[in-house]
Amino acid sequence: MPLGSRPITIRHSMLRNLSLLIVLTSGTILVATWILGSSAVEDLSKSLIERTATRTETELNRFFGTVHSNVRIGVDWARAGILDATDHEALNTLFVPILRQYPQLSSMMVATSRGEEYLLLRDPLDPDAWTNRVVRADDWGSRVLNRTWNTRTGESQESFGELEYDPRRRIWYQEALKAAAGEEVFWTEPVIFFITKDPGITAATHWVSGDTTYVVAFDLLLLDISRFTTALPVSERGTAFVLAEREGGGGLEVVGLPRSDDYADDGSIRNSLIFTPPNAAVADSAAQLPPAENLRTPGVAPAVAAWEAVGRPQDAFRFRAGGEGWWGGFHAYTLGENTFWIAVIVPEADFLGDVIRQRNVTLAVSLVALLAALLMALVMSRTYGRPLEALANSSRRIRSLDLDAHDPVSSQLSEVSQLADAQQQMLATLQSFSKYVPIEVVRELVHRGEVAQIGGTSESLTILFTDISGFTTIAESMGPEALTAHMADYFREMLTILEDHGATVDKLIGDAIVAFWGAPRQDPRHAEHAMEAVVACSRRLGECNAAWAAQGLPPLNTRFGLSTGTVIVGNAGATSRLSYTVLGDTVNLAARLEGLNRFYGTEVLVSEDMKESTGDAFAWRLVDLVAVKGKQQGKRIYEPLGPRGEVAAERLAFAQAYEAAWQTYQQRQFAEALSQLAKLLEAWPHEPSLVRLYEICQAYAADPPPADWDGVARMQAK
């Protein structure tokens, strides 16, 4: 210590040094904030434009992805042979729920190369009112069948009218034929629909069955785009809007209006999206979307003009409107052969106030930090025993694998702080590790004082495999972040139910879940508990799908496969990497049963051993006698109908009648089986397993199988 210097306490030293440091730092920040304010305005504007454009693009992906998914659903139904353009009752049954679920869809069509067309149109004023138009150009000529009906009142009217109309001459039909059958979707340019006089766009695709070409199309209302853009908060006066390239290079037209008091409700939005040229001879036929230059929202028309003048840059650009500086950005969005432009404009003045507020906030933070420095000096005088005691208690909890959140320990001592951080990191590591392995397994090892090693035992367990139907299509329709969040919600709901019902979750494979019951905790009723878990998952998934649909998210329909039997359960792998898992034919069978759901059109399939192990707790339907891939001997597989006493009488009657017909089929009495199945088809025309068995009986009635036929359905696919 230098001669004449006066020692001071740690409290006074920290108070003086921290206060000086904070004052100097805050002053520097204040000066830098003021100097860099102009640059901040530019950066904030560009960042806001990029975020808003990305958000709008995500909304467009969701908006158009819904239509794309439903078009593909129509194709899947067609491939399954359940679409008939002349059977409008059956088509209503299929497509009315889709149009109810997605109000942005105003209508849908199914047309054929024979000149047939089925049209389903919703009433925009009454959600229960519907219109059908049935066209058979080759058979009826200009006569068309018009039918109006109401699902609430039950009222229905039919009449024939005259209409010179052939779907094969419509642009959506002709262009859909150019796309890859069942794979690509053709999108028309935005138009004003002839029937509803609403702005919209049509999505269509085609498929070929035999000598007939089919086209399915959906009419999508563009109103939802403007609902989104007019409500999108950009900045105080900033706004976003969407433009489309008019066919033939005819300029830009508006498909998403900017935020304005002029567009306060659906009526004003709709009226603003319909433009009739002043020199139009017939107003209705000449109606189109408004030109971009017609927008009167401040800054919009100058932004479009400036953007056009500088060569349509993709980067943000500065322009002037109303005597002040603005920033704008136009991002291209491609839909089929259509090009849309997501436009965002922001006045610089919206951010000048933020710079001033930032300076004031910095000053306030500096004062708070100065006061905090005084408190820190006082805290240093406290005893150091409390943090060490808290660390010891937390260590004991961690040793017993109590991984719930621990109160963090803070200390001004470097060594104690490092120890506390290390403990929190260890806790976080164990919490993360517990999400990858069954925590009950680890607790059992800790309780026994054993080290995990390779080995297993033979046990009777119940195995579950799940998979999401059409997941590839869902993944393609969503962005990575949205898909990840959607799947996180799905797995949280499913895993919570499974674990609440005593399941040990083995692994997650993509969208699939593998779980089992009966180990490491013994459970004599593991089959029954597994079935209860699947029922609960199915019910909860129905609730979730309804909620997701309301959010514009695609439904996640899960298939389940379960089997009960002897497996090897234990630690498998290498000495350096173990997995507590199950092995054996029972495991393979559960996986195969999950896959067979696609073949039989079911949601859940179980093995015969699984059914027998549940006792009388559930009602079942015999589905088939199947030999899965790699096996020669057939095993009966069953579909659960639900807990006994909760299944509708007509469903139980169907199960009994189906099994009786199946037994007749097994006895090679194919003609009699056809008669039994035909009666069932009258009441259950869309039951895939019923349709399959009927088709097999038809084939065998015409060409009987060999004498050694054993009635086993041998599956070659996994």
N, C-alpha and C positions, 0 to 999 in steps of 0.2 A: 504493500500500500504506500503510495507516495506520501512524503513528509507533509504534514499540515492538512491532509485530506481528512474528511470526516465521514465515517462509515454511516450508511443508511440501511434501513431494513429492506428485506425483499419486497414487502408490500409497497413501500415508498418508491423503490427502484422500478418495479413493474408498472406502478401507477404513472410515474413520470415518463418512462420510456414508451409505454403503450400509448399514452395520451399524445405524446409528440409524434409518434409514428402515424397514428390515426389522423391527427390534424394535417400533417404533411400529405398523407395519401388522399384524404378527402379533398384538400385544396387542389391537388394535381388532377383528380378526377373531375372536379368542377370546371377547371380550365379546359381540359381535354374534351369534356362534354360540350362546352360552348363552341370550341374551335371546330370540332368534328360534326357539329349539328347538321350542316348542309349535306355532308357525305352520308350522314345517318338517314336523312330524309330519302335520298336516292336508294340506299340499301333497303330501308324499310318498305319503300314502294315496290321495288323489284321482288323482295321476299314475299310481300303480301300478294302481289300478282301471281307469283309462282304457286303459293299455297292455295289461293282461291281457284286457279286453273286446275290444279291437281284434284282439289275437292270436287270441282264441277265434272272433271273427267271421270272420277270415281262414280259419281251419281249417274252419268251417262252410261257407264259400263253396267251399273246395276239396272238402269232403266231398260236398255236394249238387251241386256243379258237375260232378263226375264222372258222376253219374247223369244229369243233364240232357244232358250231351254224348252219353252212350250212347243215350239215348232218341232224340236227333236223328239219331244214326248209324242206328238202326233205321228211322227215317222215310226217311232217304236211301236205304237199301237197298230199302225198299218202293217208293219212287218210281222206283228203277232197275228194278223188276220182278223182284227176286231173292228176295222173301219169299213163301212159300206156307204158310199156316197148317196145311195138311194134310201137308206134306212135312217131317216132324220130323227126318229125317236131314240134309237140307240146312240146316235151322235150327240143328241141333246144331253143324254145321261152322262156322256163322257166330257163334253166341253162346257156345259153350264157351270160346273164347279170351278173350272179354270177361269172363266170370265168373271165369276163372282169374286174369286180370290185376288185377281189382278184388275182393278177398276180402270187402269190405263188401256186395257184391251177393250175396244168397242165392238169388235165382231171377228168372226173367223169363217173361213171357207174351206171346203174340200171339193176339188174339181177333178174330172177325169178326161182322158183322151176321147171318150165316147160322147162328150158334150154334156155330161152330167155335172151339176153343181149343187152343193148344200151350203146354205148361208145361215149362220146364227148371229143375230144382232141384238144387243142389249138396248133397252130403253134408257136414255140418259136421265130421265126424270123419275122413273120408277124402277128400283132394283129388282122387282119381281116380275116385270113385264118384258116379254121376249118376242122376237119375230124370226120366223123361218121363211126362207125363199128357196124353193126346190126347182131346179132347171134341168130339163132333159132335152137339149137342143135337137139331138138326132131323132128322138121319139115324139116329142110334143111340138116341135117347131118353136113358134113365138109364145106359146102358152106356158105360163109359170104358175106354180102353186105357192100362194102366200098364206102363211099361218101365223096368227098372233095368239099368245097364251100368257097366262099369269099364274105363277107358282103359288101365290098367296091365296087368290080367290078361286083358282081352279077353272076360270073361264078360258075358253078356247074358240077361235073362229078360223075357218079355212075358206079360201076362195081361189078360183083360177082367174088370172088376168093375162093381158097381152103385153109382151115386152120383147123387143128385138134385142136379144142378148145371148151371146155365146161366150162362155168363160174362156174358151180357147183363144179368143181374140184379145183378151185382157193382157196388159203389159206384165202384170205380176205372174200370170200363167206362162207366157212365152219366155220371159227371162228366167224363171225358175227352172225351166227345162235345160238351160245352159249350164247350170251349176251341177256339181257332182251329186249324183243321186243319194239323198238321205244324209249327206255330209255338209254341203255348203248351203248357206241361206242367202237368197237374193233379197235386197232391200230396194224398194222403189224410192224415188226422190220424194221429198215432202210435198204433199198436195192437200187440197181441200176435198174431203170425201164427198162423193156425189150424193149419197143417201142422207148422211147425218149433217152434212155441211160443216163438219169439224175439221180442223187441220190435223193431219196425221201422216203416217208412213206405213207401208205394208211390207211384211216379211213373209217370204214364201220359199218352199223347197219342194222337191219332187222325189218320187220313188217309182219303181216299175215292178208290177206283179203280173207275170204272164205276158199277155199281149196288151195290157192296159197300163197306161201311165196315170199316176195320181199326183195331184199337187195340193198341199196344205198351206194355208196362208192365214195370218193374223193381221188385223188392222190395229195399229197402235196410235192412240191419241197423244199429240205433242203437248197437251195442256200441262202435264206434270212437269215438263222441262221448265216452263215459265213459272209454275208454282214454286219450283226450287230457286230459280234465278231471282225472281222478284222478292223472295224472302231471305236471300243470302246476305248476311251482314258482312260487307267488305271493309268499309270505313264509314265515317260520318256521311260523306257524299259519294264515296266510291261505289261501284256497281259492277256486276257481271252480266253478260248476255251471250247468246249463242246465235251464230249465223250459219247459213248453208249456201253452197254454191248452186246457183240456179242452172238447170240443164242447158247445155249449149253455150255456156259462157255468158249468160244473160245477167250477170251481176250477183249480188248477195241478197238473200232474203232472211227474214227473222224467224227463228224457231224457238228462241228463248228470250223473253222480254227482260229488259233491265229493271232494277228496283225503282219504283215511282209510285206516287200517290194516285196516278192515273190507272194503275193496275191493282186495285185494292181487293178485288174479288174475282171469282171464276168468270162471271159474266163479262166484266170489263176486259179480262185477259183474252177470253175467246173472241170478243168483238175486235180487239186490237190485232189479233192474229189473222184476221180475214180482210183482204184488200181486193177491191174491185177497181180495175183501171177506169179512169174517167171516160174513155172513149169506147168502153165495152158495149157491144150490141145487146147481149143477153147477160144480165148481171150474174145469175147463178152459175152459168157455165164458164164465166170468165174469172170467177173468184180464185184468188191465189194468196200465198203468204205475202206479207208486206215487204217492200224493199227496205234495205238497211237505212237508206237516206231519209225514210219517213219517220224514224224514231226522233222524238222531241225531247227526251231526257237530256239534261245538261251534260255536255261533254261527249255524248255518244256519237252523233253525226260527225263532229270535227275529228274524233278519234279514228273513225272508219276512213274519212277522207285523207287524214295524215298518214295512216297506215298504207293506204293505196298509193299515196304520192311517193313514199320512200321505198316502194318495191316489196311490200308485204313481208317485213322481217319477222323472224320467229322470236327474236330477242325483244326485251322490253325497250321502249323508245319514249322520248319526251316530246310533247306537243303542247300547243297553247289553245285554250278555249275560254271564252268569256273574259279575256284579259288576264288570265292567270295560268301558271304552269301545271301541267298534268303529266302523269305517266300511264302508259298503256301497254298491253301485251296481248297478242293473238296467237293461240296455240291450235295447231291442226288436229282434228279428230276424224279418223276415217271409219266409215261404216259401209262395208261393201264397196260399191262404186261411188258412194256419196262422200263428199268432203264437207265437214263442219268446222267452224272456227269458234273456239272458246275465247271470248274477249273479256278482259278485265281492265277497267280504267280507275285511276285514283288521283284526286287533286293533291298537289304538294302541301297545300294549306292544312290538310287533315293531320299532318304529322308535325307541323311547327309547334303546335301546342304540346305535343309529346316531348319535344326537346326541352321546353321550359319546365314541364312537369318532372322530367328526368333530373334536371338540375336541382329542383326543390327536394325531390326524393333523396338525391345524393347528399344534400345538406342535412336532411333529417336523419338519414342513416348514419352520417358522420357523428352527429350529436348522440345518437343512441349508442354507437360504438364507443364513444368517449365515456359515457356512463357505464357501459359494460366493462370497460377497462378498470374502473374503480371497483366494481363488484368482484372482478377477477382477483384483484389484489387482496381483497378481504377473504375470499374463498381459500386462498393459499395458506391462510393462517389456521385453517381447520385441520383437525387430526387426519392422519393418513390411514388410520385403522379401518374406517368404514369401507373404503373401496376394496381393501384386501379381504375383509370379511364377506362382502358381497361376492367377490370373485370365488371364494371358497364354496359358498352356498351354491353358486351357479355351476361350479365344477361337479359337485355331488349330483345335481340334477342331470347334467350331461352324461355322467357315468351310468345312470339308470335309464338312459335314452329318453328322458323327458325333454322333448325337442320343441315344446311350445315356446313362444316368444319370451326371452329373458330380458329383464330390465337392464339396459346398457349401463356399464360402470364408467364413470368419468373421473379423471384425476389430473392434477398439474404435474405430477411426477412422471417423467419420461418412461421409466421402467414399468410403472404401474399402468400407464396408458398403453404401452406396447403390449403388455400382458392382456389387458382388457380387449384390445383390438384383435389379438391373436385368438382369444377365447371366442369373440363374436364371429370371427372368420371360421373357426372350427365348428361353431354351432351352425353357421350358414352352410358349411360344407356338409355336415351331417343331415341338415334339413333337406338339402338338395339331393344327397345320396339316398335318403329315405323315399324320395319320389321315384327312384329307379329300381329299388328292390323292395320286396315285401318286408315292412318294418317288423311285423310279428316274428318273422324268421330270425332276424337279427336279435330281437329281444330274447327269444328263446335261447340262442347261443350265449348271450350275455348272462342270462339267468343260470345256465348250466356251467358257466365258466369255461366253455369250449371254444376252440378255433375252428372256423368253417373248413371242411375238407371234402374231397370228392367221395361220393357214396350216395346210395339211395335204398329205399325199401319198396316192397310191393304192397300197394294199398288199393282199396276200392274207392274211387273218387268219381266226381261228376265234372266233365270238361265242357267249357263253353268257348266257341269261336263266334265272333261277330264281324260284319262287314257292312259298309254303307253302299246301298244300291245307287248306281250311276255316279259314283264319286268322281271319276275322271271328267265327266261332263261338267259337274259342279265346280271342280278345280279350275277347269278351263274358262269358266264364266266369271270367276272372281280374281281379284288381285291377290298377291301373296299375303299382304298384311290383313286384308279382310278375311281371306280363307283361314289364316292362322288363328285369328280371333274367333271366327265361327267354330272351328274345330276345338278350340280351347273350351268354349262354352259347352259344346257337345260332350267332350270327354269329362268335364267336371260333373255334368249331370249324370252320365252313365256310371262313372267310377264311384261316385258317392252312393248310388243305389246298390251297386254290386258289393261294395265294401260293407254297407249297412246290413246286407243280407249274408254276411259271413264269407264272401269270396276272397280268395287270394289272387290278386291280379298278377299274372305271369309276365306279360309284356304287351306293349303297343306296337303294332306293325303298320305304319302308314295310317289308314283309317280304321284298321282292325284292332280288336281287343281279344286277348287270350286270358282266360281266368279259369280257376278250378275251386272246388269245394271239398272239404274233408281233410285238408292238410295246410299248414302244420298243426292247426287245431283240429282235433277229431270232431266229427259231426255225423252221428248215425243217420240223420235225415238230410244228408247233403243234396240228394236228388230233388227232394221237395223244396228245400231252400233255394236251390238254383232255379227251379221253375218259377217260384215266387218272385225271384229277382228279375227274371226275364219279363214276367207279366208287368211288374212295376216299371221296368225300363220302357216297355212298349207304351204303357199309359203316359208316362212322363214325356216320352218323345212326341206323342201326339200333342200334348200341351205346349211343348217347346216349339214344335213346327208351326203351330198357330201363332205363337208370339213372334217367331222369326219371320213368318209371312207378313205380319203387320209391320215389321221393320224392313221389308223388302229383301230379306235373305232367303236363299233357297232352302227347301225342306231337306232334312237328312233322314232318309228311310233306311232302317237297319234290318239286316237279316241275321238270324240267330241259328246256330247249330249246336246241339247238346248231345252228349253220350255219357253213359255211366258204365264203368267196368274197372277191371284191374289195370293199373299202370305202375310204372316205376317213378317214384317221386323222391326228389332229393337234389343234391348239389351235382351239377354236371359241368363239364368244361375242362379247363386246365388248372394246375395249381396256382397260376398267377391270375386267373380270371374264372370265377365261378358264377353259375346261374342256378337259382332254386327253381326247378321246372319239372315238367312231367313228360314221360316218354312212353310210347306203346301204341298198339292198334286202336285203343279207345280214343287217344288223342287224334290220330289220323282220321278216325271215323267222324269225330265232331267237326273237323275241318271240312271233310267231304260233304257232310250234311248241310253245313252253311252254304256251300256252293250249290247244292241241289235245289235250294230255294229258288234260284233263278230259273231252273228247269221246270219246276212244278208251280211257279207263281205264288209261292207261300212266303210267309214272313219268318216262321219258326218251324224247324224240323228236329225231331229227337229220335234216338234209337229206341228199339223195343225194350232193351234193358233199362233205359232211362224211364220209359213209361211205366214199366212194372215196378220200379223202385219208388215211385211217387205214391203208390197205393191208390186210394179212391179220392184223392184231393182234387184231381183235375179231370175234365172231360176231354176226349181225344177223337181224332178222325184218322183212320188208317189211310195212308196215301198210296203206298206201293211196296212191292218186294224188290229190293235193289241190291245189286252187287257193285260196290264202289270200285274205282280204279285200283287195280292190283289184287282184287279179291274175286273168287269164283262163286263162293257161296252167297246166296241172297239173304238179306235181313229185312224184316219189316221196318218201315219208317212211319212216323206219326206226326200229325199236326195238332198242337194243343188248341183246344177251343176256348179254354178259360177255366177258372176255378169252378168246380162242380156246384151247381145251384145258381150260377150267374150267367149261364149260356142260354141264349134264346132257343125256344122250342123248335123253331123252323131250322135253326142251324144244326141242332141235334138230329132232327129228322133227316136233313140232308146227309149228315155223316153216316147214319144207318143205311140209307138208301144207296149211297155211294159204295159202302163196303159190300152190300149185297150184290150190286152190279159187278164189283171187282171180283168177288168170289165166283160169280157166274163166268166171268172172263177167264179166271184161273182154271176153271173146269172145261175150257175150250168150247163153251157154248156161246160163240161169238154173236150169233144172230139174236139170241135172247138177251145177251148183255147190251147189244145195240138198242134194243127196245127199251130196256130199263134206263140206259143212259140218255136216250132221246127225251124221255119224260123229265128227267132231271134237268136237261139243258133248257127246257121251256122255262123253268123257274130260275136257273142259274146259268145263263148263257155265256157269262164272262169268267167262269171259274176255270183257270188254265189247266189244272190237273184233270178236271172233268172233260174238257175239250181234247186234251191229249189222249186220254183213255178211249174216248169215242173214236178218234181218228185211227188208233191202233186196232180197235175192234173192226172198223170198216175195212182196213187193209187185210186183216186175218180172215174176215168173213169172205172176202174175194179170193184170197190166196192163203190158205191155212198154213201155219208153221209146221216144221217137221215133227215127227212123232216124239222125239226126245225133248221137245220144247218144255221147259220147266216154269215158264211165267216170270222169270227173273229179268228185271231191267238192268242191263249191264252198262255201266257208265264208264266212258273212256276219258272224259275230262276230269280234271282235278276238282 
